[in-house]
Amino acid sequence: MIFPRDHYSHPDFKTEWWYYTGHFTTSSGRNYGYQVTFFRFGLKDRQQDNSSPFFTDLYMAHFALSDKDAKTFRVAERANRGYGEKAGAATDKLLVWNEDWRLEGSGEKQSLDVKDKEIGLKLRLIPAKPVALHGDNGLSQKAEGAGRASYYYSFTRLDTEGELEIAGRKETLRGQSWMDHEFGSNQLADNQLGWDWFSLQLADNSELMLYVMRRKDGSIDPYSSGTIVKPDGSARHLALADFKIEALDKWNSPKSGAVYPMKWKVAVPREQLELEVTPFFPAQELDTKKSTKVTYWEGSVVIRGAVNGKAVQGLGYVEMTGYAGKLKV
């Protein structure tokens, strides 16, 4: 991969997303988790008439805010064609937008600006570590066969500051974020149902990304993998055999009827890492019927455990897809 070029849009690929999650505390002491994702779905194979909105790429975006103290969850979404400047993604700089939602980058700095009804979030993000490449030098295989892969990298720790506005009340904030950028054309195999994804930031300044690809028959695809990022920024690929994830509890969504795992034991034996990952509260499910038409769980989690025999804590995010119906990517 080549940077900064690969931060920008890749219109030759069918699916692409810029994905941010994080945790912050406001000036009044309230604690939140957030998710902001910009999606691009390419329709280049049907672009016979670029003057028509029906033959342009489709852009979608999700925004979720988890109030960890009040245990409330707010979700907003956008969906637009890349036509008439209503939504788009630049190929010569980091700039992605969907109506008044905006992601921009300048040098090492990135910024997010999203708002919906009475809620607005403005963030300034600066990488505390270099880019971490996942898979084989950034090529992350998701299933057996040619094309069942995506290009995937992360900024696993971004120093974050900004402003949260709720019902006209503005507060400054500080926290940490995680950024994923992924692009590909044909990731999921026919026998795959969805995935469980973990982004974990530990207080010892290390990070762990894991994803488990689930098959329709209940088995785990052997191409599931992960990455561990050390405090010095060095990253090591983890094969499925290198880690273990055990679900300890479950939650039945009253809205979708889906049954999700809701607490996990995570271990990476070679790193002497044992963690317990617990959601701040269960009801962090998104129903995106107005955009991607996917119901999935995306939530803030707290981490407690040990690394090399020393107690460690942390914060993270977990994403679970395919529990409310097969995911199509």
DOTI-722167 format. One record per residue: y, x, z of N, C-alpha, C in turn. Coordinates in steps of 0.02 Angstrom, whole numbers, plus 32768, in hexadecimal, padded with zeros to 4 digits. Layout:
! residues N
YXZYXZYXZ...
//
This chain:
! residues 329
7FC5802A8000800080008000803E802C8000807480127FE380B280377FDC80EA80107FFD810F8032802A81478011804D81888035803C81BF800F803781C67FC9804C81B07F95801881987FAA7FDD81887F7A7FA881597F447FBF81267F557FE680F47F227FF8810B7EF2802E81487EFB804981647EC78074817C7E8B804A81897E97800A81A77E647FDF81717E367FC381867E077F9A81587DD57F7E812C7DF47F4780EF7DD87F4080BE7DEF7F0F80A97DB37EE480D17DA07EB380C47D637E8C80857D657E6280677DA07E5980287DA47E337FEC7D8C7E5C7FF67D837E9C7FC07D6A7EC77FCB7D207ED77F957CFC7EDF7F997CB47EE87FB57C9F7F2C7F9F7CC27F617FB17CAD7FA47FD37CE77FC980097CD77FEC802E7D0A801180507CEB804D80507D10808580767CF780BE80947D2F80E680CE7D20810480F07D4B813480EE7D25817680D27D4481A880BC7D1E81E380D57D41822280FA7D1E824B81167D39828881007D1082C480EA7D3282F880DE7D12833980FD7D3E836E810B7D2183A881277D4A83DD81347D23841C814D7D47844C815C7D2C848E81A17D4584A381C77D1984C282097D2F84DA821D7D088518824D7D24853C826A7D06857882B47CFD856B82CE7CC1857A83157CB58570833E7CCC85AB83807CCB85A383AD7CE385D783A87CBA8617838F7C7C861383867C53864F83417C5C866E83177C86864F82D67C95866C829D7C6B865382A87C42861F82727C1A860382497C4385D382087C3585CF81D97C5C85A881BC7C34856E81BD7C51853381A87C2F84F6817A7C5B84CC81517C3B84A4812F7C5B846D81467C39842D81447C5E83F5815A7C4083B6812E7C57837D812D7C2F8348810E7C408309813C7C2C82D081487C5982A2816C7C49826481457C66822A81317C3D81FA810A7C5481C181287C3A818081327C67815181477C56810D810C7C6080DE80FB7C2C80B880C37C2F808980DD7C2B804180BB7C4E801480C57C467FCC80827C3A7FAC807C7C047F86803F7BF47F61804F7BF77F1680327C297EF580447C357EB080237C057E7F80497BF17E4D80307BC67E18803D7BE77DD4803A7C2A7DD4804C7C4F7D9880217C3C7D5C7FE17C2A7D697FB57C197D327FC97BD87D0F7FF87BB37D2F800E7B747D1080587B767CFF80757BB17D0080BD7BB67CF380CB7BB77CA880C17B7E7C8A80CF7B787C4281187B6A7C34813A7B4E7C6681807B3B7C5D81A37B4A7C9E81C37B847CA381E37B997CE182227B707CF282397B477CC382737B1D7CD182617ADE7CF782207AD17CFE820A7A957D2081F27AA57D6682057A7C7D9981ED7A897DDD81A27A827DE481827A617DB681397A567DBB81127A947DA981327AC87D8D810F7B047D79812C7B427D9D81457B387DD9815D7B6F7E0281327B757E4181357BAF7E62810E7BBA7E9E81227B887ED480F27B7D7F0180FD7B4F7F3881097B787F77813E7B687F9B81517B8B7FD8814E7B5B8013812E7B73804881287B4B808481397B7680C0814A7B5780F8815A7B7D8135814A7B53817281347B7581A781257B5581E7814D7B77821E81637B4F824E81877B678289816B7B4282C581537B6782F781397B49833481577B6E836F81687B4783A381857B6383E0815D7B49841B81417B788442811A7B68847E81447B7684BC81567B4284E181787B4B852181427B57855581397B95856981017BA7859481097B8D85DB81477B8085F081547B65863381497B1A863681647AF68605815D7AAD8603811D7A9785E280FA7AC685C080BD7AB7859B80C87A81856680FD7A8B853F810C7A5F8507810B7A8784C680FD7A64848F80F27A85844F81177A5E841981427A8083F481697A6183C081587A82837D81537A598349813F7A718307816F7A5682D281807A8082A281A77A6A8268818B7A8C822A81987A7081F0817C7A8B81B281AA7A7E817781A07AA4814281C67A9E810481967AA580CA81A67A848092817F7A8B805481AD7A7F801981B17AB17FEC81DC7AAB7FB281C17AD57F7881D07AC17F3B81C27AEA7F0181F77B217EFC81E47B587EDD82147B8E7ED282407B7F7E9782697B4E7E9E82917B337E6782D67B227E81830A7B347E5D834E7B227E7283637B447EB283467B7F7EC083597BA67EFB834A7B847F3E83217B4F7F3C83117B2D7F7B82E17B557FA682B67B7D7F8682877BA87FAA82757BE27F7C82617C1A7F9A824D7C527F70823D7C907F99822A7CC57F76821B7D057F95822D7D3C7F6382557D6B7F79826E7D9F7F4C82397DD57F40823A7DF47F05820C7E297EF4822C7E6E7EFB826C7E727F0A828F7EB27F0F82AB7EC07F55829E7E937F8382B47E9C7FC9828F7E6A7FF482937E74803682737E44806482A37E0A806E82967DD5804A82BE7D98804E82917D5D803B82857D31806A825D7CF5805F82837CBB807E82877C84805C82AC7C4B8077828B7C0A806382987BD7808C82827B93807D82B77B65809A82E07B4A806E831D7B26808383467B5380B183557B3D80EF837F7B64811B83587B93814883177B99813E82EF7BCA816382EF7C0B813B82F37C43815E82FF7C82813B82E07CBE815F82BF7CE9813982A67D2A814F82C87D5F812482E67D91814583077DC6812282F67E09814182F97E3E811882EE7E81813183217EB1811483377EE0813E83667F13812883527F54814C83387F838126831F7FC0814582E47FAE817282E57FC681AF82B07FB781DE82B97F73820082F57F5781FD83057F1A822082EF7EDC81F982D97EAA821D82C77E6A81FF82EA7E32822782F47DFA820783137DC1822A82F37D80821482EF7D51824382D67D0E8237830B7CDC824C83137CA7822583427C72823583227C308221830D7C08825382ED7BC78246830D7B938272830F7B56825A832C7B208282830D7ADF826C83067AB0829B82ED7A6E828B83067A3D82C0832C7A0C82AA834979DA82D6837079FC830E835979F7834C83807A118385836D7A59839883407A78837283287ABB8384833B7AEE834F83557B26836483647B5D8338834F7B9F835683347BCC832E831D7C0C834683367C438316835B7C72833183727CAC830B83587CEB832C83347D14830783167D50832383287D8D82FA83327DC4831D833A7E0682FF82FF7E31831882DC7E5082E9829E7E7282F9829F7EBA82DF828C7EE9830B828B7F2F82F882467F4B830982227F6882D981DF7F8382E681E07FBA831B81B47FB4834D81AC7FE8837F81748018836B814F8007833781188030831E8117802C82D180F8805C82B180F18058826880C28020825380C18012821380947FE081F6804B7FF4820580227FC282177FDA7FCB82207FB77FAB81E47F907FD381BF7F6A7FB981867F267FA2819D7F117F6781887ED07F4C819B7E9D7F5881647E5D7F5681787E287F5F81467E267FA7812C7E1B7FAD80EB7E177FED80C97E5B7FFE80AC7E84802180D47EC7803580BE7EF17FF980A87EE87FC280CB7F107F8680BD7EEC7F5080967EB07F5F807C7E897F2C80587E557F1080887E5D7ED1809B7E347EB280CE7E027E8380AE7DC37E9780B07D8D7E6F80927D7D7E3480BF7D797DF780A37D6C7DBB80CA7D277D9E80BE7D067DB180887CC47D9880777CA57DC580437C657DBC80367C447DE480037C5A7DD07FBD7C647E017F927C757DF27F4D7CBA7E0A7F3A7CC47E177EFA7D047E2D7EE07D397DF77EEA7D747E0C7EFF7DAB7DDE7F087DAD7DBA7F4B7D787DBF7F737D777D9D7FB47D997DC97FE77DD87DD97FDA7DFD7E0780047E487DF97FFE7E6E7E16802B7EB77E1180287ED47E54803C7F117E6080267F377E9980407F597E8180807F527EAA80B57F657E9180F77F7E7ECB81227FBA7EC3813C7FD57EF3816C7FFD7ECF81A1800D7EF281D780337ED4820E80657F05822B809C7EEA824480C47F0A827780AC7EED82B980877F1382E080657EF8831A80927EF3835880CD7F11835580FB7F0C838E81427F13837481677EDC837981AD7EDA836381D97EC8839F82087EF483B082397EE383E482637EA983CA826C7E7783F382887E3783DC82C27E22840982F97E0F83EA83307DF0840E834F7DBB83E183767D8F840083937D5A83D783AF7D22840083A87CE583E383C77CAA8402839B7C6D83F683917C46842A836F7C06842583A07BCF843683A07B9C840B83CB7B618417839F7B24841C83A67AFF845283837ABF845B83B67A8B847183BD7A56844983EB7A1E845884317A37846884497A678440848E7A7F844784977AB5847A84647AC484A184697AF984D4844D7B3984B784767B6E84B784627BAE849B84547BE184D3841F7C0784C9840F7C3C84F883FA7C7B84D1840B7CB484EC83F37CF284CF83AB7CFD84E583877D2984C283417D3484D1832D7D7C84C182F67D9184E282D87DD284D5828C7DCB84D982697DF184AF82207DEE84B181FF7E1F848281C17E10847081997E388441817A7E0A840D81757E2383D081587DFC839981237E24837480FE7E00834B80CA7E1C831F80D67DFF82DA80D17E2982A680DC7E128262809F7E24823780857DF3821280517DFD81E0806D7DED819B80597E16816A80667E05812480237E0C810080107DD680DD7FCF7DD580BD7FD67DB580797FB37DD180477FB57DB380047F737DC17FE07F5C7D8F7FBB7F1D7D937F977F177D577F697EDD7D517F487ED57D1A7F187E977CEF7F237E657D097F457E267CE37F487DFF7CF97F867E187CE77FC17DFD7D057FFE7DBE7CE480187DBF7CA380227D877C8180437D4E7C7480137D117C80802B7CD57C6F80047CC27C2680107C997C0B7FE57C867BC47FEA7C637BB4802C7C407BE480487C1B7BD780857C437BE580C57C837BF680BD7CAD7C0380F77CD77BC681097CDB7BB881497CFD7B7D81627D447B8B81787D4F7BC481977D907BD681B27D8C7C1681DA7DC07C2382027DC07C6182287DDF7C58826D7DCE7C8782997DEF7C9082DA7E127CD382D67E537CD582E67E7A7D1382DF7E9E7D2083217E9D7D5F83367EBB7D7383767EEE7DAB83687F2A7DA483827F5B7DDB83847F6E7DE583CD7F5B7E1E83E97F617E2A84317F8B7E68843D7FC07E6084647FED7E9784767FE47EA684C07FCE7EE384D07FC07EF585157FF97F1D85337FFE7F1A857680347F3B8599802F7F8785977FF57FA285847FEF7FEB857D800880048539802A7FD6851380487FE584D280147FED849B7FDA7FCE84A47FA87FCB846E7FA37F8384567F877F7984197F7F7F3783FC7F397F3183DE7F237EF383D97EE27EE483BE7EE67EA783907ED07EAF83517EC97E7783237E7F7E6E83147E677E30831A7E227E1F830A7E227DDF82E17DF77DDB82AF7DEB7D9A828F7DA17D9182857D8B7D5382907D457D3F82887D437D0982537D1F7D16821C7D177CE581E77CD97CBC81F67CE37C7A81FD7CAC7C4D82107C8F7C2C81D17C4C7C2A81CE7C2A7C0981967C187BC181A87C097B9B81747BF87B54817E7BBA7B4A81A97B8B7B7A81A57B4D7B7381CB7B547B8A82147B917B9B82297B9D7BB0826D7B997BFA82797B847C2182487B7E7C69824F7BC27C8A82427BC67CCA82547C027CF2824A7BF87D20820D7C297D2081E07C247D4A81A57C287D9381BA7BFB7DBE81A07BFB7E0581B47C3A7E2A819E7C637E0D81737CA17E2E815F7CDA7E2281917CCD7DFD81C67CFF7DF681FC7D0F7E3C82177D4D7E47822A7D607E8A82407D9F7E8982697DBA7EC482777DF67EC8829F7E157F0D829A7E4A7F1782C27E6E7F5682C57E877F61830C7E7E7F9C83267E9C7FAD83667ED37FE083597F0E7FD583777F478001836F7F56802183B27F54806383B37F5E808983F17FA9808D84037FB880A284407FFF80A88454802880D58426800881088408802E813583DC803681198395801C80DC8388802380BC83477FE980C783187FBA80F383297F8080FE82FF7F5280C083007F3480B182C87F0B807482C27EC4808682AE7E94806082C97E4E806A82B77E2E802882A57E0B8028826C7DE87FEC82547DAC7FDD82827DA27F9D828F7D687F8682B67D3C7F5A828A7CFD7F6C82847CCD7F4182637CB57F0C82947C937ED9827B7C7C7EA382A67C517EBD82DF7C297EF182D27BFD7F0C83067C247F30833D7C647F3D83337C8B7F6283637CAA7F37839A7CA97EF583917CC97ECA83C37CA07E8B83CF7CAE7E6B84087C8D7E2D841B7CC17DFB84317CB87DBD841C7CE37D8684327CB67D4D844A7CC07D3A84887C987D0484A67CC67CCC84BD7CBB7C8F84A47CE37C5684BA7CCB7C3F84FE7CFB7C34852C7CEB7C2185707CF97BD885807D217BB785567D347B7285637D437B5185207D527B1085217D637AEC84E37D957AB584F37DB47A9C84BE7DE67A6784C57DDE7A37848A7DDD79F884997DD779C484667E1D79A784587E3579B2841C7E78799A840A7E79794E84077EA6792E842D7EAA78E4842A7EC978CB83E97EEA78F883C37F0978E483847EDA78E983497EBA792383417E8F792E83077E45792283157E32792383557DEB791E83677DC6796083637DE77994834C7DC779D683467DB979F3838B7D827A1783907D6F7A3883CE7D797A8383C47DA87AA083E97DB97AE683E27DA07B0E841E7D8A7B4D84137D837B7A844C7DC77B82846E7DC87B8E84AF7E087B8D84D27E107BC685057DE17BF385097DE67C2D85347DB07C5E851E7DC07C9E851D7D927CCE84FF7D8B7D0D85297D517D2A85257D447D6E853D7D3F7D9B85007D6A7DCE84FE7D6D7DFC84C57D5C7E4284DD7D2F7E6384BA7D1A7EA684CE7D177ED384917D2E7F1184997D257F4684687D057F80848E7CC27F8284917C9F7FB284BD7CB27FFB84B27CB9801084747CC9805684667D0C806A84847D3A803A84897D7C804784A67D7F803784F17D468025850D7D42801085547D777FDB85637D7A7FAA85377DAC7F75853B7D897F3385487D9D7F12857D7D837ECF858E7DBD7EA285A27DC57E6B857F7DFE7E4085897DE87DF785917E0F7DD285B77E087D8985B97E487D6B859C7E417D4385697E797D2785437E7D7CDC85517EB57CC5856D7EBC7C8085837EFC7C6185677EF87C2885457F357C06852D7F617BF185677FA27BF3855C7FD07BDB858F7FC77B90859B7FB57B6B85687FA27B25856E7F7E7B11852E7F527ADF85307F277ACF84F67F4C7AB084BA7F7B7A8584C67F977A5C84907FC97A8384657FAE7AB3843E7FD77ADA840F7FB97AD483C97FAC7A9883B47F8E7A8883737FC37A7183437FC17A8A83057FF07A7782D17FCE7A49829F7FEE7A1182907FD879E4825B800D79E682257FFE7A0A81EE80327A1981BC802979ED817F802679AC818A801A797E81528053797C8120808E7994813380C77993810680CD79D480DD80A17A0380EA80A67A4380C580617A5A80AF80407A8480D77FFF7A9F80C37FC57A6E80C97FD27A3680EC7F9E7A0280F67F617A1E811A7F6D7A4B81487F387A6A81707F477A5E81BA7F137A4B81DF7F197A4682277EF87A8382467F1D7AA9826D7F027AE6828B7F217AF282CF7F017B1C82F67F1A7B2E83397F397B7283367F767B78834F7F9A7BB783507FC07BBA83917FAA7BE583BF7FC77BE084027FD27C22842580017C20845480117C59847E7FDB7C6184B47FC97CA084C27F947CAE84F37FAA7CE685217F8C7CE7855D7F977D1C858E7F577D4485937F5D7D85859F7F247DB3859E7F1F7DD785E17EE37DD985FC7ED67E0186387E937E24862F7E8F7E6286467E517E86863D7E587ECF86507E337EFA862D7E337F41863D7E277F6A85FF7E467FA485FD7E3C7FD685C97E2C801985EB7DF3803585DA7DDE807385FA7DDD806D86477DCB8032865E7DC5802786A67E06801886CA7E3D801986A67E7E800A86C47E947FC386B37EAE7FA086E57EC47F5B86DA7EFC7F5886A77EFB7F26867D7F2E7F1E86497F3C7ED4863F7F797EC4862E7F8D7E80861D7FAD7E8185D87FBA7E4685BE7FDB7E42857E7FE87DFB856880047DF6852C80137DB6850D7FFA7DB884C57FED7D7D84A97FD47D7C84657FD77D3784467FB97D33840B7FB37CF383E77F6C7CEE83CC7F547CB183C97F137CA283AB7F1D7C6B83777EFD7C74833D7EFE7C4183097EB67C2D82F97EAA7BEB82F67E677BD182E67E6D7B9D82AF7E4B7BA982787E4C7B7C823F7E057B6382317E007B2A820F7DC07B0F81FA7D9D7AE4822D7DBA7AD882667D9B7AAD82997DA97A64828C7DE07A5682687DF17A1182577DE37A03820D7DB87A2B81EE7DA87A2581A77DAB7A6881867D847A7381517D817AB3812F7DC67AC881157DD77B0681227E147B22810A7E0D7B3680C27E3F7B2980997E3F7B3C80537E777B6E80467E647BAB80357E967BE080267E867BFE7FE2
//
